[in-house]
Amino acid sequence: MINFDTFTSALELEVIFGGERKGIDVTTSDLNRPGLQFTGYFEFFAYDRLQVIGKAEMNYLLNLEPDIRRERLEQYMSQPMPGIIICRNMQYPLELLEAAQKTGIPLFRSRMVTTKFSQNAITFINRYLAPIVTRHGVLMDVFGVGVMITGESGVGKSECALELVKRGHRLVADDVVEIRKVSDNRLSGESPDTVRHFIEVRGVGLINIKNMFGVGAVINSKSIDLVAHLELWNDAKEYDRLGLNEEFVTILGVKLQRLTIPVRPGRNLAIILEVAASNFRLKSMGYHAAQELDERLNARMNAASED
């Protein structure tokens, strides 16, 4: 259920009739435009969705005889729908308000055109109802790629983020990342309000990135595309040197590519993450450097064996 005031404020709605104002009981971002219902067809009626009345539906409704209009609206609003939104700031028939008051269904009006309102409503509802989880880490926007930096406490995540900010990239969250599943294959991360724009640097303390580097150094939310896991260098461990064997991690059912980056003195992690983000973009466009080298070597070996 969506908070009533949050719903009206986020979608800039005028409240015509608020009912009990307990909340908007929405379980899906799908919307219903009740054109067929106004004609009297109710066999396949998605009454559990938000109802959006556009110009075509309203004109049809207003052209009905008053008695027929009242009958159709009473039948239409006899189902427990979450709410009705009239778009384009259109005038509405008195029978619609009477039916809303009788059934207790919230009635709203928007100044937006129907298509624009529908887009905003779907985006807002998807975000509000999205599954959410909190993870320890840092989220950065690096060359347009959302890179979530993970690792044990003290491994250097915040220091790496600070260096990336100095190099012109943008901070999303430090220490705590709130992750939402906004679609079947997309995650979005942001910082909790209380610590937004802050970075903790051991020995220095808290730094407000927005105040120190300007508004261009921060961003409130970003899709998570790549996970970079930092760990202290282990001489006994064999690290991937070519990139042929890709590693993945699953968060909220979404599979993300994961890089394990060993940390030791002398390694410039900021540059490594810049290269990782650029390489990720190249892979997304169909170019894979390790596969190209592998193909070259295989072609040369095949040529040698033929000779």
FENRA-V382491 format. One record per residue. RES is the residue in one small letter. PSI is psi in degrees with one decimal (999 if undefined). NEAR is the number of other C-alpha atoms within 12 Angstrom. D_CENTER is the distance of its C-alpha to the mean C-alpha in whole Angstrom. Layout:
res:RES psi:PSI near:NEAR d_center:D_CENTER
res:RES psi:PSI near:NEAR d_center:D_CENTER
This chain:
res:m psi:135.5 near:18 d_center:19
res:i psi:133.5 near:28 d_center:17
res:n psi:135.1 near:18 d_center:19
res:f psi:-50.3 near:27 d_center:21
res:d psi:-36.8 near:19 d_center:21
res:t psi:-41.7 near:19 d_center:18
res:f psi:-50.2 near:33 d_center:17
res:t psi:-36.4 near:28 d_center:20
res:s psi:-45.2 near:17 d_center:19
res:a psi:-35.1 near:22 d_center:15
res:l psi:6.5 near:28 d_center:17
res:e psi:56.6 near:23 d_center:20
res:l psi:144.0 near:31 d_center:22
res:e psi:129.4 near:26 d_center:26
res:v psi:112.7 near:27 d_center:27
res:i psi:-46.2 near:28 d_center:30
res:f psi:121.0 near:27 d_center:31
res:g psi:-5.7 near:29 d_center:29
res:g psi:-137.5 near:25 d_center:30
res:e psi:-5.9 near:17 d_center:30
res:r psi:31.3 near:24 d_center:27
res:k psi:-29.1 near:18 d_center:26
res:g psi:168.8 near:20 d_center:22
res:i psi:112.0 near:35 d_center:21
res:d psi:81.8 near:25 d_center:21
res:v psi:131.5 near:30 d_center:18
res:t psi:-4.1 near:21 d_center:17
res:t psi:152.4 near:26 d_center:15
res:s psi:-4.7 near:28 d_center:13
res:d psi:144.6 near:23 d_center:16
res:l psi:159.6 near:34 d_center:19
res:n psi:128.9 near:30 d_center:23
res:r psi:117.0 near:30 d_center:25
res:p psi:38.7 near:35 d_center:28
res:g psi:-47.5 near:26 d_center:31
res:l psi:-37.3 near:21 d_center:32
res:q psi:-35.9 near:30 d_center:33
res:f psi:-21.5 near:31 d_center:35
res:t psi:-8.0 near:22 d_center:37
res:g psi:7.2 near:22 d_center:38
res:y psi:116.4 near:15 d_center:36
res:f psi:11.1 near:20 d_center:34
res:e psi:-43.2 near:11 d_center:34
res:f psi:86.3 near:12 d_center:31
res:f psi:113.6 near:26 d_center:29
res:a psi:71.2 near:26 d_center:25
res:y psi:-15.3 near:31 d_center:26
res:d psi:-2.7 near:25 d_center:23
res:r psi:162.9 near:28 d_center:21
res:l psi:137.8 near:37 d_center:21
res:q psi:125.7 near:40 d_center:23
res:v psi:119.4 near:39 d_center:23
res:i psi:116.6 near:40 d_center:27
res:g psi:-168.5 near:34 d_center:27
res:k psi:-43.5 near:25 d_center:30
res:a psi:-46.2 near:22 d_center:31
res:e psi:-41.8 near:28 d_center:31
res:m psi:-41.7 near:30 d_center:33
res:n psi:-40.2 near:19 d_center:35
res:y psi:-43.3 near:23 d_center:36
res:l psi:-43.8 near:34 d_center:36
res:l psi:-23.5 near:25 d_center:39
res:n psi:-3.6 near:17 d_center:41
res:l psi:153.7 near:21 d_center:42
res:e psi:143.0 near:14 d_center:45
res:p psi:-42.4 near:16 d_center:44
res:d psi:-42.4 near:16 d_center:45
res:i psi:-40.6 near:20 d_center:43
res:r psi:-45.0 near:30 d_center:40
res:r psi:-41.6 near:25 d_center:41
res:e psi:-44.1 near:23 d_center:41
res:r psi:-42.2 near:29 d_center:38
res:l psi:-38.5 near:36 d_center:36
res:e psi:-40.2 near:25 d_center:38
res:q psi:-41.8 near:24 d_center:37
res:y psi:-41.3 near:36 d_center:33
res:m psi:15.7 near:37 d_center:33
res:s psi:-11.4 near:23 d_center:34
res:q psi:151.8 near:23 d_center:31
res:p psi:70.2 near:24 d_center:29
res:m psi:152.0 near:30 d_center:26
res:p psi:-28.8 near:40 d_center:23
res:g psi:161.7 near:42 d_center:24
res:i psi:132.8 near:43 d_center:25
res:i psi:126.0 near:50 d_center:24
res:i psi:123.3 near:40 d_center:26
res:c psi:172.1 near:34 d_center:25
res:r psi:14.9 near:27 d_center:27
res:n psi:34.6 near:24 d_center:29
res:m psi:151.8 near:24 d_center:31
res:q psi:148.0 near:24 d_center:34
res:y psi:153.9 near:31 d_center:34
res:p psi:148.7 near:24 d_center:37
res:l psi:-31.7 near:18 d_center:39
res:e psi:-31.2 near:26 d_center:39
res:l psi:-44.4 near:37 d_center:35
res:l psi:-41.3 near:30 d_center:35
res:e psi:-42.0 near:24 d_center:38
res:a psi:-38.0 near:29 d_center:36
res:a psi:-43.7 near:36 d_center:33
res:q psi:-35.5 near:21 d_center:35
res:k psi:-38.9 near:18 d_center:37
res:t psi:-16.0 near:26 d_center:34
res:g psi:14.0 near:27 d_center:32
res:i psi:126.9 near:39 d_center:29
res:p psi:139.3 near:39 d_center:27
res:l psi:126.2 near:39 d_center:28
res:f psi:167.0 near:38 d_center:26
res:r psi:140.3 near:33 d_center:26
res:s psi:146.4 near:33 d_center:24
res:r psi:-15.7 near:21 d_center:25
res:m psi:154.6 near:26 d_center:22
res:v psi:159.9 near:22 d_center:23
res:t psi:-44.1 near:29 d_center:22
res:t psi:-45.2 near:20 d_center:20
res:k psi:-42.9 near:18 d_center:18
res:f psi:-43.3 near:31 d_center:18
res:s psi:-42.5 near:29 d_center:17
res:q psi:-46.6 near:19 d_center:14
res:n psi:-41.4 near:24 d_center:13
res:a psi:-43.3 near:36 d_center:14
res:i psi:-44.1 near:30 d_center:12
res:t psi:-46.6 near:22 d_center:8
res:f psi:-46.4 near:26 d_center:9
res:i psi:-42.2 near:33 d_center:11
res:n psi:-42.4 near:28 d_center:8
res:r psi:-41.5 near:26 d_center:6
res:y psi:-39.0 near:25 d_center:9
res:l psi:-1.8 near:24 d_center:11
res:a psi:139.7 near:27 d_center:8
res:p psi:143.9 near:24 d_center:10
res:i psi:143.3 near:23 d_center:10
res:v psi:151.8 near:21 d_center:13
res:t psi:132.0 near:23 d_center:14
res:r psi:148.7 near:26 d_center:16
res:h psi:125.2 near:25 d_center:19
res:g psi:-169.7 near:38 d_center:18
res:v psi:137.7 near:49 d_center:17
res:l psi:127.0 near:51 d_center:14
res:m psi:151.0 near:52 d_center:15
res:d psi:107.0 near:40 d_center:15
res:v psi:110.4 near:43 d_center:18
res:f psi:33.6 near:26 d_center:19
res:g psi:-2.2 near:22 d_center:15
res:v psi:128.7 near:32 d_center:14
res:g psi:108.0 near:40 d_center:12
res:v psi:117.6 near:50 d_center:15
res:m psi:119.4 near:50 d_center:15
res:i psi:121.0 near:47 d_center:19
res:t psi:171.3 near:36 d_center:20
res:g psi:168.8 near:28 d_center:24
res:e psi:155.7 near:18 d_center:27
res:s psi:132.9 near:22 d_center:27
res:g psi:2.0 near:20 d_center:29
res:v psi:-17.2 near:27 d_center:29
res:g psi:21.9 near:35 d_center:27
res:k psi:-48.5 near:40 d_center:24
res:s psi:-38.4 near:41 d_center:24
res:e psi:-39.7 near:31 d_center:27
res:c psi:-42.6 near:41 d_center:25
res:a psi:-40.7 near:46 d_center:22
res:l psi:-41.4 near:38 d_center:25
res:e psi:-37.6 near:29 d_center:26
res:l psi:-39.3 near:36 d_center:23
res:v psi:-43.1 near:36 d_center:23
res:k psi:-26.9 near:22 d_center:27
res:r psi:7.6 near:21 d_center:26
res:g psi:5.2 near:25 d_center:24
res:h psi:171.8 near:34 d_center:20
res:r psi:137.3 near:36 d_center:18
res:l psi:135.4 near:51 d_center:17
res:v psi:-51.0 near:49 d_center:13
res:a psi:144.7 near:50 d_center:15
res:d psi:134.4 near:46 d_center:18
res:d psi:-49.2 near:37 d_center:20
res:v psi:124.9 near:32 d_center:17
res:v psi:120.4 near:37 d_center:13
res:e psi:119.4 near:36 d_center:11
res:i psi:126.9 near:37 d_center:9
res:r psi:142.2 near:32 d_center:6
res:k psi:100.3 near:30 d_center:6
res:v psi:-13.3 near:29 d_center:4
res:s psi:179.8 near:22 d_center:7
res:d psi:-28.5 near:16 d_center:11
res:n psi:25.0 near:18 d_center:10
res:r psi:132.0 near:27 d_center:7
res:l psi:145.8 near:36 d_center:6
res:s psi:136.9 near:40 d_center:4
res:g psi:149.7 near:42 d_center:8
res:e psi:173.6 near:40 d_center:9
res:s psi:146.9 near:34 d_center:13
res:p psi:147.6 near:22 d_center:15
res:d psi:-37.7 near:16 d_center:17
res:t psi:-29.1 near:11 d_center:20
res:v psi:13.6 near:23 d_center:20
res:r psi:134.7 near:30 d_center:17
res:h psi:1.8 near:40 d_center:19
res:f psi:144.4 near:33 d_center:22
res:i psi:137.5 near:37 d_center:23
res:e psi:121.7 near:29 d_center:26
res:v psi:117.4 near:24 d_center:29
res:r psi:131.6 near:16 d_center:31
res:g psi:-19.7 near:9 d_center:35
res:v psi:-44.3 near:11 d_center:33
res:g psi:-156.2 near:12 d_center:31
res:l psi:139.5 near:21 d_center:28
res:i psi:132.3 near:23 d_center:27
res:n psi:106.0 near:25 d_center:25
res:i psi:-38.2 near:34 d_center:23
res:k psi:-44.0 near:24 d_center:22
res:n psi:-33.7 near:16 d_center:26
res:m psi:-40.0 near:18 d_center:28
res:f psi:-7.1 near:23 d_center:26
res:g psi:166.1 near:18 d_center:24
res:v psi:-21.3 near:19 d_center:21
res:g psi:-7.6 near:21 d_center:21
res:a psi:-1.3 near:30 d_center:20
res:v psi:158.2 near:36 d_center:17
res:i psi:142.4 near:30 d_center:14
res:n psi:-34.1 near:29 d_center:11
res:s psi:157.4 near:30 d_center:8
res:k psi:142.1 near:34 d_center:8
res:s psi:145.4 near:33 d_center:7
res:i psi:115.6 near:42 d_center:9
res:d psi:-31.4 near:39 d_center:12
res:l psi:139.3 near:46 d_center:15
res:v psi:123.7 near:38 d_center:17
res:a psi:110.6 near:42 d_center:20
res:h psi:117.9 near:34 d_center:22
res:l psi:135.5 near:34 d_center:25
res:e psi:150.7 near:25 d_center:29
res:l psi:139.8 near:23 d_center:32
res:w psi:131.3 near:18 d_center:34
res:n psi:110.0 near:14 d_center:36
res:d psi:-23.8 near:11 d_center:39
res:a psi:-7.2 near:7 d_center:40
res:k psi:140.2 near:12 d_center:36
res:e psi:113.2 near:12 d_center:36
res:y psi:149.8 near:21 d_center:33
res:d psi:125.6 near:15 d_center:32
res:r psi:-16.6 near:13 d_center:33
res:l psi:-35.4 near:15 d_center:33
res:g psi:15.6 near:24 d_center:29
res:l psi:-33.6 near:18 d_center:30
res:n psi:103.0 near:16 d_center:29
res:e psi:143.4 near:23 d_center:25
res:e psi:144.6 near:20 d_center:24
res:f psi:155.6 near:19 d_center:20
res:v psi:145.4 near:22 d_center:19
res:t psi:126.0 near:19 d_center:17
res:i psi:123.3 near:30 d_center:14
res:l psi:35.3 near:25 d_center:13
res:g psi:1.4 near:20 d_center:15
res:v psi:127.4 near:24 d_center:13
res:k psi:126.6 near:21 d_center:16
res:l psi:145.0 near:26 d_center:15
res:q psi:138.4 near:29 d_center:18
res:r psi:128.6 near:29 d_center:20
res:l psi:133.5 near:35 d_center:23
res:t psi:114.6 near:34 d_center:25
res:i psi:113.7 near:34 d_center:27
res:p psi:141.7 near:29 d_center:30
res:v psi:129.2 near:27 d_center:31
res:r psi:161.5 near:16 d_center:35
res:p psi:136.4 near:11 d_center:37
res:g psi:-15.9 near:11 d_center:37
res:r psi:127.0 near:17 d_center:33
res:n psi:97.3 near:20 d_center:31
res:l psi:-33.4 near:31 d_center:28
res:a psi:-45.3 near:33 d_center:26
res:i psi:-39.8 near:23 d_center:28
res:i psi:-42.3 near:25 d_center:27
res:l psi:-33.6 near:39 d_center:23
res:e psi:-45.1 near:31 d_center:23
res:v psi:-39.6 near:21 d_center:25
res:a psi:-41.7 near:32 d_center:23
res:a psi:-43.2 near:34 d_center:20
res:s psi:-40.8 near:26 d_center:22
res:n psi:-36.5 near:25 d_center:24
res:f psi:-40.6 near:32 d_center:20
res:r psi:-39.3 near:23 d_center:20
res:l psi:-43.3 near:17 d_center:23
res:k psi:-38.8 near:21 d_center:23
res:s psi:-27.0 near:15 d_center:20
res:m psi:3.9 near:11 d_center:22
res:g psi:1.9 near:12 d_center:25
res:y psi:128.4 near:15 d_center:27
res:h psi:107.5 near:22 d_center:28
res:a psi:-43.8 near:20 d_center:30
res:a psi:-38.6 near:20 d_center:32
res:q psi:-36.0 near:18 d_center:32
res:e psi:-43.0 near:17 d_center:34
res:l psi:-40.9 near:16 d_center:36
res:d psi:-41.3 near:16 d_center:37
res:e psi:-38.8 near:15 d_center:38
res:r psi:-45.4 near:14 d_center:40
res:l psi:-42.2 near:14 d_center:42
res:n psi:-40.5 near:14 d_center:42
res:a psi:-40.2 near:14 d_center:44
res:r psi:-40.4 near:14 d_center:46
res:m psi:-38.9 near:13 d_center:47
res:n psi:-39.3 near:12 d_center:48
res:a psi:-39.5 near:11 d_center:50
res:a psi:-39.1 near:10 d_center:52
res:s psi:-29.8 near:9 d_center:53
res:e psi:-32.7 near:8 d_center:54
res:d psi:999 near:7 d_center:56
